[in-house]
Amino acid sequence: MIFPVTKYAYFLCVSLLLVLVSACTRGAPDILDSENLFDIPLGKLENSIDLFQINGVKSNRKNRLFAQNGLFWISNGNASKVLQFSSYGDLLGLIYNPQENPRPVLTASSSDKLANKRSFAFALEDVGEIVVQRSGTILLEDRTPESQKTLDPNLNAVLNRIVLRFDQNGKYLDYLGQEGKGGAAFPYIVSLHVTASDEIVVVSRTIDQWLVFWFDKDGNRRYAYQFSQNRLPVPANDGRFPALLSIFPDAESNLLYLHLAYYPIQEGGQTSGQDISLIESRIYTLDTLSGKFVSWFSLPAEYQNSKAAEVLGKTEDQFQALQSFIGVAVGGRLYFINHRSKNTHLLSVYDRNGRVISLGYISLDDNKLFELQWSVSLDGLISAFQGFADKASVSTWNTNRLSGLMRVNR
């Protein structure tokens, strides 16, 4: 009688073990398949990207990528131009400053109505953030001419950034300022967004506060918000200092997501942020209609090796690292990237309540990268603009396996 019981117990244990192993395997992050869509040569020609100054030093001007429906727009600050590519790397359109770029030969001028590839000359100053509405309207951050910049004493900031609007062919329409079409210039623009209904969100900041301007699809301002240091949420009486890192709008509703990091307050009530350990980072959700924070969740602690540890091949020298908030897709999906170790980055996708939807590893050649800009489309396509010493490239990541994890984790 003992043997059958033992045999039964043995098979029961084996079955449970197989179930556990299977569950752990399905829940483990996959390495996402990448596809290098196309390379872009460096230089001044119309189909090139300019990343460096004359002395070979990396330019500090912005380069940004926006991807949608198999098309890719790149704003190149150092060359004062915008390029539109197909997924095969064909140059489809160009908006350029003729004072800083040679006359295009691969694309036709704006007067040639029969051309498939169009170029428009425009006096761009210092382009930066770029998004494209589903209607095809291009929204591009630029700097006002020096003679038009103003100082706002209330914000204690220089107002010299605007959002230019071009039609889908690259023809200039108008510009947006703080009040809407033709409004006063913005302070420094951190990010630019479009929602699933083509509404426009501009995120700006000054020395001591962040500002959010929300417009309808036609550029009429709906509302504006200011986030000063004393308005940021802080857990009660636990000695934390909040630092606001980024703000993203929800793709489908009137919500804003604020990414905050918390550091311990040092003696004298000050904190340096960089020289002390991170306590926690959180995502707070603000209902823009009520003006109230309606929920929050804490991001899981992620650790990475220090630079010295990577050089020496050690694994014990780690610190808690911040996850970078890179975008929001429809369905309330929030995308984050965290550098885990040399050439390895963890992509984490959360829902609005902080539940992990999916995880996946992305491999990048960190040592050769001079610049890395992420783009998350409304439908969740992950793309990146990568700048190297001899070229730039645009890559995407296959999230089919990631979608499978989403079904498992749900």
C-alpha positions, 0 to 999 in steps of 0.5 A: 500500500505504501508503494502506490501512494509514493508513486502517486506523490512522485507523479504529482510532484513531477506534474507540479514542477512541469507546470511551474517551469512552464509558467516561469518560461512563458513569463520570462522576457524575450529578446525582441527581434530587431529590423534595421529598416534603413541607414542614412549617410552623414553629411549635408546632402538632402538625403543625409543627416548632419550630426556633428559640428565642423570639429567633429564634436557631437552637436547639441541640437535636437534630432527626433523621430516620428513613425506612423503607418510605415512612414518616418519623419526625422527632424535634424536640428544641426541641418535645420531640415525635416526628412520624410522616409518610406520604410525602405529608406526612400526619401519622400519629402524634405523641408529645409532651410536654403541658407544652411542646405544645398539645393535639392536634386533628388526631390522636386521643388514645391512648384512641381505638382507632378513630382512624387518626392517634394521639397519645400524651402522654409526659413527654419531656425532650430528644429526639434520635436516633431509629430504628425497628425493622422490627417497628415499635418506635420507639427514641428518645433522651431525657434523664433528669430532672435528679434522676436524672442521675449522675456516673461517675468511671471515665468522667469523664462525666455519665450522663443519656441513655436510649433510650425504646422505644414500640410501633408505635402510640406506646405507651410500653414501657420504656427501654434503658440501658447494661446493657439494659432499665432499665439505667444511663443512657448518657453523651452519645449520638452516634448510634443504629442498627438492623441488618437483624435489628433489633439495636440499636446505641448510640454514645456518647462522653465527653471522651476516649473513644467507647463502643459498646453492641450489643443484640439485637432485644429490648434484651438487651446482647450486648457493649460496646466502648470506644475511647480515644485510645491504642486508635485505629490509627495508621500506624507512625512517621509522625507522625500524630495520629488523630481518631475522627469517627464509628462505624457498625455493619454492617447484616448482620454483627458489624462496626463501621466507624470513620471516622478522620482523621489530622493532623500532630503539631505541636511538643510532641506536640500538634495542634489538628485544625482549624488544620492540614491533613488528611493522610488519612482512613480507614475501619477495620473492627472484628470485634466477635467477635474485637475486632480490626481486620480491614481498612481503606481510605483515602478518596480525597482530596476538595477544596473551595473555601474560603468566601472563594474562593466569595465571590470566585469563585476556584477555586484556593483549595482545601483537602482536606475530610473526607467525612461518613459518613452511613450503611450499607445492606445489602450492605456499602454505605457512604455518604458526602457531601462538600461540593464547591462552593456548592450541590453535594454529592458522594455516594460509595458504597463497599463494605467493601473501599473500592472505589467502587461509585457516585458522584452529585451532590446539589444543595442550596440551601446559603445558605438552609439552617439545618439539614441531617440525612441518613438512609440506610435499610437498603435505601439510600434517601437522605433529608434533613431540611432546615430553613429560615427559614420552613419545614422539608422532607423530600426524597429522591433518586432513585438509579436512575441511581446504580444504573446506575453501580453496574453499570458500575463493577462 
